[in-house]
Amino acid sequence: MNERGYQLLQETIERLLRRNAYLHLNKVLKKTHPADIAHLLTLLNERSARNVFEHLPEKEIAANVLSELEPVFRSGFLQELEVNRLVEILSVMADDDTADLLADLPEERRQEILGLLSAEHTEDVSELLAYPEGTAGRIMTTDFLVLPKTLSAQNAIQEVRKAAEKEMVFYLYVTDEEGRLSGVLSLRQLVTAPDYTPLEKIMTQDVVKVNVTTDQEEVARMVSRYNLLAIPVVDHSNLLVGIITVDDVIDVIREEAAEDMLKMAGTSGEEINYYSSVWKNAKARLPWLFASWIGGIIAMNVIGAFSSGFSNRIAVFAILATFIPVVNGMGGNVGTQSLSIIVRGLATGRVDSKSIWREIFRESRVGLLLGVTYGILLALAGIVFTREGYVGVVAGIAMCVNMILASVLGTFLPLIAAKFKIDPAVASGPFIATSIDVVGATIFFLIAYVLLV
Amino acid sequence: MNERGYQLLQETIERLLRRNAYLHLNKVLKKTHPADIAHLLTLLNERSARNVFEHLPEKEIAANVLSELEPVFRSGFLQELEVNRLVEILSVMADDDTADLLADLPEERRQEILGLLSAEHTEDVSELLAYPEGTAGRIMTTDFLVLPKTLSAQNAIQEVRKAAEKEMVFYLYVTDEEGRLSGVLSLRQLVTAPDYTPLEKIMTQDVVKVNVTTDQEEVARMVSRYNLLAIPVVDHSNLLVGIITVDDVIDVIREEAAEDMLKMAGTSGEEINYYSSVWKNAKARLPWLFASWIGGIIAMNVIGAFSSGFSNRIAVFAILATFIPVVNGMGGNVGTQSLSIIVRGLATGRVDSKSIWREIFRESRVGLLLGVTYGILLALAGIVFTREGYVGVVAGIAMCVNMILASVLGTFLPLIAAKFKIDPAVASGPFIATSIDVVGATIFFLIAYVLLV
């Protein structure tokens, strides 16, 4: 459904709600894909959204809608939902989706709900919840078809027919007597094999797999690199404990990209929220701005200290001051360019933390080219716009040095963060901008001081 | 394979190359996944990479390696490759990958190669190349299994068995006599159906599909929203012309996320390149910095104009100047936060261009909260650090106003761009930073002028 489609659906639903035409509403919802209903809920006001959710025709649909809901939107939604209704919905939801959903609830409510679910479901979900957030163990599903390697192709097809409710079966994982992963075959390989061949003769033995503790970003990289539809998850003794399907991987890729971008701008990635209150939004952004504020105060004192050095040539200082925005601004922008290139390169594996010096060497040359270009332009502009043209030349030199340094800083900081296993995206924007403000002001006035006083 | 694995592989390969142990090299390459070889090539120096590529054991492996290579790295690689060798490799490559690859070559070379390929392959590839870049038509494959709706389940299974070389078969698309898409069924549905049922009784009629002209970002959104493994592509008369598989969609999502981030930082997304020359890298970044430079020059003249207003109180102007970095910097950072939130929201469909006023209202309140907080802090710092405390109070007021305005600008610009169908990510970072530099300097000195002169 496209934007126009959602608009029409929203109008229809709102009209039906106003008229209390619940029978008709029920019919419309039955014909709408759960993913579309989930998106629709975020477009409606809170009361209508709740009303629509309560009128979903079946608990299976409600379960699908809940698993498709944006996590940030969902948590508010769940807090209001009656426990019994929620338990009813969770009873038909896949383990991994249930775990994902319960992870957002307060500890007490989570325990209450786990106590009310069926014993088997509770056990599986608790097991998933035991793995830390962001690991393969947390996003895998434990509900998959597994076949012993001695089974014949014909019997395996019977197993597939019986396993109708299992998570999307297209790869079939084959294990030995102890449950250790020993091979994989696609449903297509199975269908095309002679009836009595044992699976171990058809299967591929060289299986791409991950460990329960593997980071979800690494899982996403592997699935994407090897063009997989699913990846098996094993524990430390190679026991097959779950699978991760490509649709969950797509969610990881989207989340991580959004997170990186928001983190870089200093908004603490995960907390930011399109639906939550203004106050929460501001709170998430406040701390990262603090770095910038501190930097600004330092820059202020640096400039203040230099200004006293110009006390006998205060007019020159006043002209220099007019150059501060352009010198700092250009440095900041070049630094942010370098930063984005490196952060993205690290995330996609095109750059790694071992190549710090090579990357710095490359970026410093780029910075030199850009710095010389804009330095000359600034010197010319300085001569044209200020009466004291030599101040422009000084500013041009300072900007050139500043831009080279900004490129190096923008490269160095994320790489050094990666080296120390710190997420290079975290609020790197404000940190870079601030470092460059301080360093830029110092260099600018230092050069001016040496050449002009 | 992880980072450590690649390092070991690289060392092994380099050692074998130094010793000219090509037989051994051949064996190692045969055991390595093409995607891993592709990644390895980007780690080696140019000569070794070419050497490894020339020693790939089979043309099928070479084809897979080429399709897994980063497009930016690949184009340089292809230019050096002998035409006959390339044609040989392309002859075993899927249509969509061949089209993708040829699109990067100069027109003349592309035509030469198309002329040397088999007639059928040439036709299919030329058809794909006729669709504009970034559309569904360009990334689809035309090599897929299609079944008539009157076929029985049993016969359909026979067709699947025969179609071993077609692109991953897990969804089977069913068409009517004219080739119009009429339904879909999964391989699993087929396997579990009674032998003599015609496909039209088993298939799902409500197929999620896209048009050849649909934007690839929209394709990615649909595949991700509905958790699909593939999506069929139809032309204007609903004829089934291709399919897009989830692995290609993952590439699109990764590319678009990287592009957005790089564009926002002002590096013209697609052109930036982890392997190309420093000069090309600088050239891609230079134009976007120009916006920033112009802004800086305007800010310079604004401050210059005000400074003459302070001519009788030049000492006050000097103190004010020390506040420029903190006032501009904080505005820039808040604006970038708003910008990132909106650009990401637009990309993921959580924000749309119809809600401009709602988003601006929300962001301006966030800006107010942040502005008041840091405005008060700046006023206090001003009193502590400068001898003339009232200048600090003026700066605090100016920063508060500036931060509110920056939030609004950071929200407004991408939304208005989206409204006019301009990509909101394009170089928005430098534009925002610059607008805020100019507006910030004007507001700051205007408030100072009114209150202090």
Chai-1 contact restraints between the chains, C-beta under 6 A:
chainA,res_idxA,chainB,res_idxB,connection_type,confidence,min_distance_angstrom,max_distance_angstrom,comment,restraint_id
A,A35,B,R225,contact,1.0,0.0,6.0,A-B,restraint_1
A,A35,B,Y226,contact,1.0,0.0,6.0,A-B,restraint_2
A,R161,B,T192,contact,1.0,0.0,6.0,A-B,restraint_3
A,V169,B,R188,contact,1.0,0.0,6.0,A-B,restraint_4
A,F170,B,F170,contact,1.0,0.0,6.0,A-B,restraint_5
A,L187,B,L187,contact,1.0,0.0,6.0,A-B,restraint_6
A,R188,B,V169,contact,1.0,0.0,6.0,A-B,restraint_7
A,V191,B,V160,contact,1.0,0.0,6.0,A-B,restraint_8
A,T192,B,R161,contact,1.0,0.0,6.0,A-B,restraint_9
A,S224,B,I250,contact,1.0,0.0,6.0,A-B,restraint_10
A,R225,B,A35,contact,1.0,0.0,6.0,A-B,restraint_11
A,Y226,B,A35,contact,1.0,0.0,6.0,A-B,restraint_12
A,N227,B,D247,contact,1.0,0.0,6.0,A-B,restraint_13
A,V246,B,V246,contact,1.0,0.0,6.0,A-B,restraint_14
A,D247,B,N227,contact,1.0,0.0,6.0,A-B,restraint_15
A,I250,B,S224,contact,1.0,0.0,6.0,A-B,restraint_16
A,I253,B,I253,contact,1.0,0.0,6.0,A-B,restraint_17
A,A257,B,A257,contact,1.0,0.0,6.0,A-B,restraint_18
A,A258,B,R344,contact,1.0,0.0,6.0,A-B,restraint_19
A,M261,B,M261,contact,1.0,0.0,6.0,A-B,restraint_20
A,M261,B,S340,contact,1.0,0.0,6.0,A-B,restraint_21
A,M261,B,R344,contact,1.0,0.0,6.0,A-B,restraint_22
A,L262,B,S340,contact,1.0,0.0,6.0,A-B,restraint_23
A,A265,B,T336,contact,1.0,0.0,6.0,A-B,restraint_24
A,A265,B,Q337,contact,1.0,0.0,6.0,A-B,restraint_25
A,A265,B,S340,contact,1.0,0.0,6.0,A-B,restraint_26
A,G266,B,Q337,contact,1.0,0.0,6.0,A-B,restraint_27
A,T267,B,Q337,contact,1.0,0.0,6.0,A-B,restraint_28
A,Y274,B,G345,contact,1.0,0.0,6.0,A-B,restraint_29
A,Y274,B,R350,contact,1.0,0.0,6.0,A-B,restraint_30
A,V278,B,R365,contact,1.0,0.0,6.0,A-B,restraint_31
A,V278,B,V366,contact,1.0,0.0,6.0,A-B,restraint_32
A,N281,B,V366,contact,1.0,0.0,6.0,A-B,restraint_33
A,A282,B,V366,contact,1.0,0.0,6.0,A-B,restraint_34
A,A282,B,L369,contact,1.0,0.0,6.0,A-B,restraint_35
A,A282,B,L370,contact,1.0,0.0,6.0,A-B,restraint_36
A,R285,B,Q337,contact,1.0,0.0,6.0,A-B,restraint_37
A,L289,B,N333,contact,1.0,0.0,6.0,A-B,restraint_38
A,S292,B,G329,contact,1.0,0.0,6.0,A-B,restraint_39
A,S292,B,M330,contact,1.0,0.0,6.0,A-B,restraint_40
A,S292,B,N333,contact,1.0,0.0,6.0,A-B,restraint_41
A,W293,B,Y374,contact,1.0,0.0,6.0,A-B,restraint_42
A,G296,B,P325,contact,1.0,0.0,6.0,A-B,restraint_43
A,G296,B,V326,contact,1.0,0.0,6.0,A-B,restraint_44
A,G296,B,G329,contact,1.0,0.0,6.0,A-B,restraint_45
A,I297,B,A381,contact,1.0,0.0,6.0,A-B,restraint_46
A,A299,B,P325,contact,1.0,0.0,6.0,A-B,restraint_47
A,M300,B,T322,contact,1.0,0.0,6.0,A-B,restraint_48
A,M300,B,F323,contact,1.0,0.0,6.0,A-B,restraint_49
A,M300,B,V326,contact,1.0,0.0,6.0,A-B,restraint_50
A,I303,B,T322,contact,1.0,0.0,6.0,A-B,restraint_51
A,G304,B,T322,contact,1.0,0.0,6.0,A-B,restraint_52
A,S307,B,A318,contact,1.0,0.0,6.0,A-B,restraint_53
A,I314,B,I314,contact,1.0,0.0,6.0,A-B,restraint_54
A,F317,B,A318,contact,1.0,0.0,6.0,A-B,restraint_55
A,A318,B,S307,contact,1.0,0.0,6.0,A-B,restraint_56
A,A318,B,F317,contact,1.0,0.0,6.0,A-B,restraint_57
A,A321,B,A321,contact,1.0,0.0,6.0,A-B,restraint_58
A,T322,B,M300,contact,1.0,0.0,6.0,A-B,restraint_59
A,T322,B,I303,contact,1.0,0.0,6.0,A-B,restraint_60
A,T322,B,G304,contact,1.0,0.0,6.0,A-B,restraint_61
A,F323,B,M300,contact,1.0,0.0,6.0,A-B,restraint_62
A,I324,B,I324,contact,1.0,0.0,6.0,A-B,restraint_63
A,P325,B,G296,contact,1.0,0.0,6.0,A-B,restraint_64
A,P325,B,A299,contact,1.0,0.0,6.0,A-B,restraint_65
A,P325,B,N328,contact,1.0,0.0,6.0,A-B,restraint_66
A,P325,B,D437,contact,1.0,0.0,6.0,A-B,restraint_67
A,P325,B,A441,contact,1.0,0.0,6.0,A-B,restraint_68
A,V326,B,G296,contact,1.0,0.0,6.0,A-B,restraint_69
A,V326,B,M300,contact,1.0,0.0,6.0,A-B,restraint_70
A,N328,B,P325,contact,1.0,0.0,6.0,A-B,restraint_71
A,G329,B,S292,contact,1.0,0.0,6.0,A-B,restraint_72
A,G329,B,G296,contact,1.0,0.0,6.0,A-B,restraint_73
A,G329,B,D437,contact,1.0,0.0,6.0,A-B,restraint_74
A,M330,B,S292,contact,1.0,0.0,6.0,A-B,restraint_75
A,N333,B,L289,contact,1.0,0.0,6.0,A-B,restraint_76
A,N333,B,S292,contact,1.0,0.0,6.0,A-B,restraint_77
A,N333,B,P430,contact,1.0,0.0,6.0,A-B,restraint_78
A,T336,B,A265,contact,1.0,0.0,6.0,A-B,restraint_79
A,T336,B,G429,contact,1.0,0.0,6.0,A-B,restraint_80
A,Q337,B,A265,contact,1.0,0.0,6.0,A-B,restraint_81
A,Q337,B,G266,contact,1.0,0.0,6.0,A-B,restraint_82
A,Q337,B,T267,contact,1.0,0.0,6.0,A-B,restraint_83
A,Q337,B,R285,contact,1.0,0.0,6.0,A-B,restraint_84
A,S340,B,M261,contact,1.0,0.0,6.0,A-B,restraint_85
A,S340,B,L262,contact,1.0,0.0,6.0,A-B,restraint_86
A,S340,B,A265,contact,1.0,0.0,6.0,A-B,restraint_87
A,R344,B,A258,contact,1.0,0.0,6.0,A-B,restraint_88
A,R344,B,M261,contact,1.0,0.0,6.0,A-B,restraint_89
A,G345,B,Y274,contact,1.0,0.0,6.0,A-B,restraint_90
A,R350,B,Y274,contact,1.0,0.0,6.0,A-B,restraint_91
A,R365,B,V278,contact,1.0,0.0,6.0,A-B,restraint_92
A,V366,B,V278,contact,1.0,0.0,6.0,A-B,restraint_93
A,V366,B,N281,contact,1.0,0.0,6.0,A-B,restraint_94
A,V366,B,A282,contact,1.0,0.0,6.0,A-B,restraint_95
A,L369,B,A282,contact,1.0,0.0,6.0,A-B,restraint_96
A,L370,B,A282,contact,1.0,0.0,6.0,A-B,restraint_97
A,Y374,B,W293,contact,1.0,0.0,6.0,A-B,restraint_98
A,A381,B,I297,contact,1.0,0.0,6.0,A-B,restraint_99
A,G429,B,T336,contact,1.0,0.0,6.0,A-B,restraint_100
A,P430,B,N333,contact,1.0,0.0,6.0,A-B,restraint_101
A,D437,B,P325,contact,1.0,0.0,6.0,A-B,restraint_102
A,D437,B,G329,contact,1.0,0.0,6.0,A-B,restraint_103
A,A441,B,P325,contact,1.0,0.0,6.0,A-B,restraint_104
